[in-house]
Amino acid sequence: MIEGLVTGTLIGHAEERQGKHDSAFVLVKVKAQSGEGESLIVNVIAFAAEARVALLALDEGDTVAVSGALTPKVWTDKQGNTRPALDLVASQVLSVYHVDRKRAVTGGNSPP
């Protein structure tokens, strides 16, 4: 298993679903920039309650950082070109909203 941290922007809105045994999960796509300047789509699924709530609070275009188990994939577009993709099972989610909330609680920036 690869543990990864991915930052990017939300594509669309997070979607909440129910599993076979009534277990809730959230699906979302994150657009991340690769080192070569190309974008990469990360398919994110969150089972953890905190991660689900955090993703559902975000809107399309919001910046987000997600961490968890990462699986590299390859897909083929309509023109027949192979493209990289990533699947990530999110265990932690961080957004600017979380940072703002922490700063409000601590009374400003955290000490270095």
DSSP file with accessible surface (Angstrom, degrees, kcal/mol):
  #  RESIDUE AA STRUCTURE BP1 BP2  ACC     N-H-->O    O-->H-N    N-H-->O    O-->H-N    TCO  KAPPA ALPHA  PHI   PSI    X-CA   Y-CA   Z-CA
    1    1 A M              0   0  188      0, 0.0     2,-0.5     0, 0.0    70,-0.1   0.000 360.0 360.0 360.0 140.4    0.0    0.0    0.0
    2    2 A I  E     -A   70   0A  90     68,-0.8    68,-3.6     2,-0.0     2,-0.5  -0.921 360.0-148.5-106.5 125.6    1.2    3.5   -0.8
    3    3 A E  E     +A   69   0A 123     -2,-0.5     2,-0.3    66,-0.2    66,-0.2  -0.824  28.9 179.9 -90.0 130.6    0.3    6.3    1.6
    4    4 A G  E     -A   68   0A  14     64,-2.8    64,-2.0    -2,-0.5     2,-0.4  -0.922  30.5-150.7-134.9 159.2   -0.1    9.6   -0.3
    5    5 A L  E     -A   67   0A 127     -2,-0.3     2,-0.4    62,-0.2    62,-0.2  -0.996  22.7-177.1-127.0 121.1   -0.9   13.2    0.1
    6    6 A V  E     -A   66   0A  16     60,-2.8    60,-2.8    -2,-0.4     2,-0.4  -0.975   7.4-168.5-123.8 132.7   -2.6   14.9   -2.8
    7    7 A T  E     +A   65   0A  88     -2,-0.4    26,-0.4    58,-0.2     2,-0.3  -0.926  32.3 107.6-116.8 147.3   -3.5   18.6   -3.1
    8    8 A G  E     -A   64   0A  13     56,-2.2    56,-2.7    -2,-0.4     2,-0.4  -0.955  61.4 -64.7 177.8-161.8   -5.8   20.0   -5.8
    9    9 A T  E     -AB  63  31A  52     22,-2.1    22,-3.2    -2,-0.3    54,-0.2  -0.897  47.2-105.8-118.1 147.2   -9.2   21.4   -6.6
   10   10 A L  E     - B   0  30A   3     52,-2.3    51,-2.3    -2,-0.4     2,-0.6  -0.464  23.4-150.5 -70.3 134.9  -12.5   19.7   -6.4
   11   11 A I  E     - B   0  29A  63     18,-2.8    18,-0.7    -2,-0.2    49,-0.1  -0.946  67.4 -28.1-104.1 117.7  -14.2   18.8   -9.7
   12   12 A G  E    S-     0   0A  22     -2,-0.6     2,-0.3    16,-0.1    49,-0.2  -0.322 101.5 -49.3  73.8-159.2  -18.0   18.9   -9.2
   13   13 A H  E     -     0   0A 120     47,-0.1    46,-0.1    46,-0.1    43,-0.1  -0.827  57.7 -97.9-113.5 153.0  -19.5   18.3   -5.9
   14   14 A A  E     -     0   0A  18     44,-0.4     2,-0.5    41,-0.4    14,-0.2  -0.393  37.5-146.7 -66.0 144.0  -18.9   15.5   -3.4
   15   15 A E  E     - B   0  27A  95     12,-2.8    12,-2.7    -2,-0.1     2,-0.4  -0.969   2.3-148.5-121.5 123.4  -21.5   12.7   -3.6
   16   16 A E  E     + B   0  26A 101     -2,-0.5     2,-0.3    10,-0.2    10,-0.2  -0.748  24.1 173.0 -91.9 134.9  -22.7   10.8   -0.6
   17   17 A R  E     - B   0  25A 113      8,-3.0     8,-2.2    -2,-0.4     2,-0.4  -0.900  28.4-122.2-135.3 167.4  -23.7    7.1   -1.1
   18   18 A Q  E     - B   0  24A 113     -2,-0.3     6,-0.2     6,-0.2     4,-0.0  -0.930  24.2-140.9-113.3 135.2  -24.8    4.1    0.9
   19   19 A G    >   -     0   0   21      4,-3.6     3,-1.5    -2,-0.4     6,-0.0  -0.127  38.7 -85.1 -81.5-177.0  -22.9    0.8    0.6
   20   20 A K  T 3  S+     0   0  206      1,-0.3    -1,-0.1     2,-0.1    -2,-0.0   0.839 129.8  42.7 -60.0 -35.9  -24.4   -2.7    0.6
   21   21 A H  T 3  S-     0   0  170      2,-0.1    -1,-0.3     3,-0.0     3,-0.1  -0.117 127.3 -93.5-105.2  36.1  -24.5   -2.9    4.4
   22   22 A D  S <  S+     0   0  134     -3,-1.5     2,-0.5     1,-0.2    -2,-0.1   0.724  76.7 151.5  59.9  24.1  -25.8    0.7    4.9
   23   23 A S        -     0   0   60      1,-0.0    -4,-3.6     0, 0.0    -1,-0.2  -0.736  40.5-133.2 -85.0 130.7  -22.3    2.0    5.3
   24   24 A A  E     +B   18   0A  19     -2,-0.5     2,-0.3    -6,-0.2    -6,-0.2  -0.579  30.7 167.5 -84.9 146.1  -22.0    5.6    4.2
   25   25 A F  E     -B   17   0A  31     -8,-2.2    -8,-3.0    -2,-0.2     2,-0.4  -0.971  24.3-135.9-150.5 162.0  -19.2    6.8    1.9
   26   26 A V  E     -BC  16  46A   0     20,-2.0    20,-2.2    -2,-0.3     2,-0.4  -0.975  11.8-159.1-124.3 137.1  -18.4    9.9   -0.1
   27   27 A L  E     +BC  15  45A  47    -12,-2.7   -12,-2.8    -2,-0.4     2,-0.3  -0.923  20.7 156.0-113.6 141.0  -17.0   10.1   -3.7
   28   28 A V  E     - C   0  44A   8     16,-2.2    16,-3.1    -2,-0.4     2,-0.4  -0.980  32.7-131.3-156.7 155.8  -15.3   13.1   -5.2
   29   29 A K  E     -BC  11  43A 101    -18,-0.7   -18,-2.8    -2,-0.3     2,-0.4  -0.945  18.4-163.0-112.4 137.3  -12.8   13.9   -8.0
   30   30 A V  E     -BC  10  42A   0     12,-2.5    12,-3.0    -2,-0.4     2,-0.7  -0.974  11.6-144.4-120.5 131.4   -9.8   16.1   -7.4
   31   31 A K  E     -BC   9  41A  83    -22,-3.2   -22,-2.1    -2,-0.4     2,-0.3  -0.865  25.8-178.3 -96.4 115.3   -7.8   17.7  -10.1
   32   32 A A  E     - C   0  40A  10      8,-3.1     8,-3.2    -2,-0.7     2,-0.5  -0.840  24.9-123.6-113.4 152.2   -4.1   17.8   -9.2
   33   33 A Q  E     - C   0  39A 123    -26,-0.4     6,-0.2    -2,-0.3   -26,-0.1  -0.819  23.8-143.2 -95.2 130.9   -1.2   19.3  -11.1
   34   34 A S    >   -     0   0   38      4,-3.8     3,-1.9    -2,-0.5     6,-0.0  -0.362  32.2 -98.1 -83.3 171.5    1.7   16.9  -11.9
   35   35 A G  T 3  S+     0   0   83      1,-0.3    -1,-0.1     2,-0.1    -2,-0.0   0.765 123.5  57.3 -61.6 -25.4    5.3   18.0  -11.9
   36   36 A E  T 3  S-     0   0  165      2,-0.1    -1,-0.3     1,-0.0     3,-0.1   0.339 121.6-104.7 -88.5   5.4    5.2   18.5  -15.7
   37   37 A G  S <  S+     0   0   53     -3,-1.9     2,-0.2     1,-0.3    -2,-0.1   0.437  82.1 125.6  87.9  -3.0    2.4   20.9  -15.5
   38   38 A E        -     0   0  122      1,-0.1    -4,-3.8    -5,-0.1    -1,-0.3  -0.574  61.1-115.9 -84.6 155.2   -0.3   18.4  -16.7
   39   39 A S  E     -C   33   0A  62     -6,-0.2     2,-0.4    -2,-0.2    -6,-0.2  -0.633  24.0-160.5 -93.0 153.0   -3.4   17.8  -14.7
   40   40 A L  E     -C   32   0A  31     -8,-3.2    -8,-3.1    -2,-0.3     2,-0.5  -0.995  13.9-133.7-132.4 132.8   -4.2   14.5  -13.1
   41   41 A I  E     -Cd  31  85A  49     43,-0.5    45,-1.7    -2,-0.4     2,-0.5  -0.784  17.2-162.5 -91.7 128.5   -7.6   13.3  -11.9
   42   42 A V  E     -Cd  30  86A   0    -12,-3.0   -12,-2.5    -2,-0.5     2,-0.7  -0.957   9.5-147.8-112.1 119.5   -7.7   11.7   -8.5
   43   43 A N  E     -Cd  29  87A  46     43,-3.1    45,-2.8    -2,-0.5     2,-0.4  -0.809  22.4-164.6 -86.7 115.6  -10.7    9.6   -7.7
   44   44 A V  E     -Cd  28  88A   2    -16,-3.1   -16,-2.2    -2,-0.7     2,-0.4  -0.868  14.6-178.2-109.9 135.0  -11.3   10.0   -3.9
   45   45 A I  E     -Cd  27  89A  40     43,-2.3    45,-2.4    -2,-0.4     2,-0.4  -0.990   7.9-164.7-127.2 136.8  -13.5    7.8   -1.7
   46   46 A A  E     +Cd  26  90A   0    -20,-2.2   -20,-2.0    -2,-0.4    45,-0.1  -0.990  22.5 163.5-127.2 125.1  -13.9    8.5    2.0
   47   47 A F        +     0   0  101     43,-0.6   -23,-0.1    -2,-0.4    -1,-0.1   0.679  53.8  96.8-103.0 -32.0  -15.4    6.1    4.5
   48   48 A A  S  > S-     0   0   45     42,-0.6     4,-2.6     1,-0.1     5,-0.2  -0.370  77.2-130.3 -64.5 135.8  -14.1    7.8    7.7
   49   49 A A  H  > S+     0   0   57      1,-0.2     4,-2.4     2,-0.2     5,-0.2   0.903 105.1  48.4 -56.9 -46.9  -16.8   10.0    9.2
   50   50 A E  H  > S+     0   0  159      1,-0.2     4,-2.3     2,-0.2    -1,-0.2   0.908 112.8  48.1 -62.3 -42.3  -14.6   13.1    9.6
   51   51 A A  H  > S+     0   0    2     40,-0.2     4,-2.3     2,-0.2    -1,-0.2   0.907 111.1  51.3 -65.8 -40.0  -13.3   12.8    6.0
   52   52 A R  H  X S+     0   0   54     -4,-2.6     4,-2.4     2,-0.2    -2,-0.2   0.944 111.6  46.5 -61.6 -48.5  -16.9   12.4    4.7
   53   53 A V  H  X S+     0   0  100     -4,-2.4     4,-1.2     1,-0.2    -2,-0.2   0.920 112.2  51.1 -61.4 -43.6  -18.1   15.5    6.5
   54   54 A A  H  < S+     0   0    8     -4,-2.3     4,-0.4    -5,-0.2     3,-0.3   0.917 112.0  46.1 -63.3 -42.5  -15.2   17.6    5.4
   55   55 A L  H >< S+     0   0    0     -4,-2.3     3,-1.3     1,-0.2   -41,-0.4   0.896 109.5  54.1 -68.3 -39.1  -15.6   16.6    1.7
   56   56 A L  H 3< S+     0   0   70     -4,-2.4    -1,-0.2     1,-0.2    -2,-0.2   0.763 101.9  60.2 -67.1 -22.2  -19.4   17.3    1.8
   57   57 A A  T 3< S+     0   0   72     -4,-1.2    -1,-0.2    -3,-0.3    -2,-0.2   0.634  92.2  88.9 -79.6 -11.3  -18.7   20.8    3.1
   58   58 A L    <   -     0   0    4     -3,-1.3   -44,-0.4    -4,-0.4     2,-0.3  -0.466  64.3-145.5 -91.1 158.2  -16.7   21.7    0.0
   59   59 A D    >   -     0   0   90     -2,-0.1     3,-2.2   -46,-0.1   -49,-0.3  -0.769  39.8 -72.9-114.1 164.4  -17.9   23.2   -3.3
   60   60 A E  T 3  S+     0   0  118     -2,-0.3   -49,-0.2     1,-0.3   -47,-0.1  -0.254 120.3  22.5 -55.6 133.9  -16.7   22.8   -6.8
   61   61 A G  T 3  S+     0   0   45    -51,-2.3    -1,-0.3     1,-0.3     2,-0.1   0.295  87.9 137.6  90.5 -10.4  -13.3   24.5   -7.3
   62   62 A D    <   -     0   0   32     -3,-2.2   -52,-2.3   -53,-0.1     2,-0.3  -0.419  57.4-116.8 -67.5 144.9  -12.4   24.5   -3.6
   63   63 A T  E     +A    9   0A  91    -54,-0.2    33,-0.7    -3,-0.1     2,-0.3  -0.646  42.3 172.3 -82.2 138.5   -8.7   23.7   -2.9
   64   64 A V  E     -AE   8  95A   2    -56,-2.7   -56,-2.2    -2,-0.3     2,-0.4  -0.985  27.8-149.8-147.0 150.7   -8.3   20.5   -0.8
   65   65 A A  E     -AE   7  94A  18     29,-2.8    29,-2.9    -2,-0.3     2,-0.4  -0.997  20.8-176.1-120.9 128.6   -5.6   18.2    0.5
   66   66 A V  E     -AE   6  93A   0    -60,-2.8   -60,-2.8    -2,-0.4     2,-0.3  -0.966   4.0-169.0-125.2 142.0   -6.4   14.6    1.0
   67   67 A S  E     +AE   5  92A  30     25,-2.2    24,-3.1    -2,-0.4    25,-1.7  -0.960  32.4  86.8-129.8 151.1   -4.3   11.8    2.4
   68   68 A G  E    S-AE   4  90A   1    -64,-2.0   -64,-2.8    -2,-0.3     2,-0.3  -0.982  75.9 -12.4 159.2-162.7   -4.7    8.1    2.5
   69   69 A A  E     -AE   3  89A  25     20,-1.2    20,-2.5    -2,-0.3     2,-0.4  -0.532  62.6-157.6 -73.8 126.1   -4.1    4.8    0.7
   70   70 A L  E     -AE   2  88A  27    -68,-3.6   -68,-0.8    -2,-0.3    18,-0.2  -0.873  14.1-173.7-114.2 135.0   -3.1    5.6   -3.0
   71   71 A T  E     - E   0  87A  72     16,-3.0    16,-2.6    -2,-0.4     2,-0.2  -0.975  19.7-138.5-128.0 117.4   -3.4    3.3   -6.0
   72   72 A P  E     + E   0  86A  83      0, 0.0     2,-0.3     0, 0.0    14,-0.2  -0.493  28.6 178.1 -72.8 144.4   -2.0    4.4   -9.4
   73   73 A K  E     - E   0  85A 101     12,-3.0    12,-2.2    -2,-0.2     2,-0.4  -0.890  22.3-142.5-137.6 168.6   -4.2    3.6  -12.4
   74   74 A V  E     - E   0  84A 107     -2,-0.3     2,-0.3    10,-0.2     8,-0.1  -0.996  19.2-178.3-134.0 138.7   -4.2    4.1  -16.2
   75   75 A W  E     - E   0  83A 113      8,-2.8     8,-3.3    -2,-0.4     2,-0.5  -0.920  22.7-126.6-133.3 162.1   -7.2    4.9  -18.3
   76   76 A T  E     - E   0  82A  87     -2,-0.3     6,-0.2     6,-0.2    -2,-0.0  -0.940  21.7-144.7-113.7 126.5   -7.8    5.3  -22.0
   77   77 A D    >   -     0   0   20      4,-2.7     3,-2.0    -2,-0.5     6,-0.0  -0.170  37.5 -89.3 -80.1-179.8   -9.6    8.5  -23.3
   78   78 A K  T 3  S+     0   0  205      1,-0.3    -1,-0.1     2,-0.1    -2,-0.0   0.746 127.3  55.9 -64.3 -23.6  -12.0    8.6  -26.3
   79   79 A Q  T 3  S-     0   0  144      2,-0.1    -1,-0.3     1,-0.0     3,-0.1   0.423 120.9-106.9 -88.1   0.0   -9.1    9.3  -28.7
   80   80 A G  S <  S+     0   0   49     -3,-2.0     2,-0.3     1,-0.3    -2,-0.1   0.533  73.0 140.7  88.0   7.0   -7.3    6.1  -27.5
   81   81 A N        -     0   0   82      1,-0.0    -4,-2.7    -5,-0.0     2,-0.3  -0.659  50.5-128.3 -82.9 136.5   -4.6    7.9  -25.5
   82   82 A T  E     - E   0  76A 102     -2,-0.3    -6,-0.2    -6,-0.2    -1,-0.0  -0.663  29.7-173.4 -84.1 138.9   -3.6    6.3  -22.2
   83   83 A R  E     - E   0  75A  98     -8,-3.3    -8,-2.8    -2,-0.3     2,-0.1  -0.976  22.6-115.7-132.5 146.4   -3.6    8.7  -19.3
   84   84 A P  E     + E   0  74A  81      0, 0.0   -43,-0.5     0, 0.0     2,-0.3  -0.460  35.7 170.6 -78.7 153.5   -2.6    8.3  -15.6
   85   85 A A  E     -dE  41  73A   7    -12,-2.2   -12,-3.0    -2,-0.1     2,-0.4  -0.955  19.4-140.9-151.5 165.3   -5.1    8.5  -12.8
   86   86 A L  E     -dE  42  72A  30    -45,-1.7   -43,-3.1    -2,-0.3     2,-0.4  -0.991   0.3-153.7-132.5 142.9   -5.0    7.8   -9.1
   87   87 A D  E     -dE  43  71A  51    -16,-2.6   -16,-3.0    -2,-0.4     2,-0.4  -0.957  19.7-173.2-110.2 134.0   -7.5    6.3   -6.7
   88   88 A L  E     -dE  44  70A   1    -45,-2.8   -43,-2.3    -2,-0.4     2,-0.9  -0.995  22.6-151.7-133.4 127.5   -7.2    7.4   -3.1
   89   89 A V  E     -dE  45  69A  65    -20,-2.5   -20,-1.2    -2,-0.4     2,-0.3  -0.881  33.3-138.6 -93.6 104.0   -9.1    6.1    0.0
   90   90 A A  E     +dE  46  68A   2    -45,-2.4   -42,-0.6    -2,-0.9   -43,-0.6  -0.500  37.5 164.7 -75.0 126.9   -9.1    9.3    2.1
   91   91 A S  E    S+     0   0A  56    -24,-3.1     2,-0.3     1,-0.3   -40,-0.2   0.628  74.1  29.0-105.8 -24.3   -8.4    9.0    5.8
   92   92 A Q  E     - E   0  67A 114    -25,-1.7   -25,-2.2   -41,-0.1     2,-0.4  -0.992  63.0-168.6-137.2 143.9   -7.7   12.8    6.3
   93   93 A V  E     - E   0  66A  18     -2,-0.3     2,-0.4   -27,-0.2   -27,-0.2  -0.999   4.7-177.5-133.2 134.3   -9.0   15.9    4.6
   94   94 A L  E     + E   0  65A  90    -29,-2.9   -29,-2.8    -2,-0.4     2,-0.3  -0.999   8.7 165.1-133.2 131.8   -7.7   19.4    5.0
   95   95 A S  E >>  - E   0  64A   6     -2,-0.4     4,-1.6   -31,-0.2     3,-0.7  -0.859  53.9 -95.9-134.3 173.1   -9.1   22.6    3.4
   96   96 A V  H 3> S+     0   0   78    -33,-0.7     4,-2.6    -2,-0.3     5,-0.2   0.833 122.5  62.6 -60.9 -28.2   -8.7   26.3    3.8
   97   97 A Y  H 3> S+     0   0  108      1,-0.2     4,-2.1     2,-0.2    -1,-0.2   0.898 102.3  49.3 -65.1 -37.8  -11.9   26.2    5.9
   98   98 A H  H <> S+     0   0   39     -3,-0.7     4,-2.3     2,-0.2    -1,-0.2   0.906 111.2  49.4 -67.1 -40.4  -10.2   23.9    8.5
   99   99 A V  H  X S+     0   0   49     -4,-1.6     4,-2.5     2,-0.2    -2,-0.2   0.938 111.2  49.0 -64.5 -45.6   -7.2   26.2    8.7
  100  100 A D  H  X S+     0   0   85     -4,-2.6     4,-2.1     1,-0.2    -2,-0.2   0.904 111.3  50.1 -60.4 -41.8   -9.4   29.3    9.2
  101  101 A R  H  X S+     0   0  157     -4,-2.1     4,-2.0    -5,-0.2    -1,-0.2   0.929 111.1  48.6 -64.6 -41.2  -11.4   27.4   11.9
  102  102 A K  H  X S+     0   0  127     -4,-2.3     4,-2.6     1,-0.2    -2,-0.2   0.917 110.4  51.2 -65.6 -41.0   -8.1   26.4   13.7
  103  103 A R  H  X>S+     0   0  116     -4,-2.5     5,-2.8     1,-0.2     4,-1.0   0.888 108.7  51.9 -63.5 -37.8   -6.8   30.0   13.5
  104  104 A A  H  <5S+     0   0   80     -4,-2.1     3,-0.2     3,-0.2    -1,-0.2   0.903 112.2  45.9 -64.9 -38.7  -10.1   31.3   15.0
  105  105 A V  H  <5S+     0   0  121     -4,-2.0    -2,-0.2     1,-0.2    -1,-0.2   0.896 117.3  42.4 -71.1 -39.5   -9.8   28.8   17.9
  106  106 A T  H  <5S-     0   0   74     -4,-2.6    -1,-0.2     2,-0.2    -2,-0.2   0.510 113.7-113.8 -88.1  -3.4   -6.1   29.5   18.6
  107  107 A G  T  <5S-     0   0   73     -4,-1.0     2,-0.3    -3,-0.2    -3,-0.2   0.803  76.5 -30.4  79.3  28.4   -6.5   33.3   18.2
  108  108 A G  S   <S-     0   0   28     -5,-2.8    -2,-0.2    -6,-0.2     2,-0.1  -0.919 110.5  -0.2 132.3-156.0   -4.3   33.6   15.0
  109  109 A N  S    S-     0   0  126     -2,-0.3    -6,-0.0     1,-0.1     0, 0.0  -0.398  73.3-111.4 -70.1 145.1   -1.4   31.9   13.5
  110  110 A S        -     0   0   60      1,-0.1    -1,-0.1    -2,-0.1    -7,-0.0  -0.436  40.0 -98.7 -71.0 147.7    0.1   28.9   15.4
  111  111 A P              0   0  118      0, 0.0    -1,-0.1     0, 0.0     0, 0.0  -0.382 360.0 360.0 -66.1 148.4    3.5   29.5   16.9
  112  112 A P              0   0  180      0, 0.0    -3,-0.0     0, 0.0     0, 0.0  -0.153 360.0 360.0 -64.7 360.0    6.4   28.1   14.8
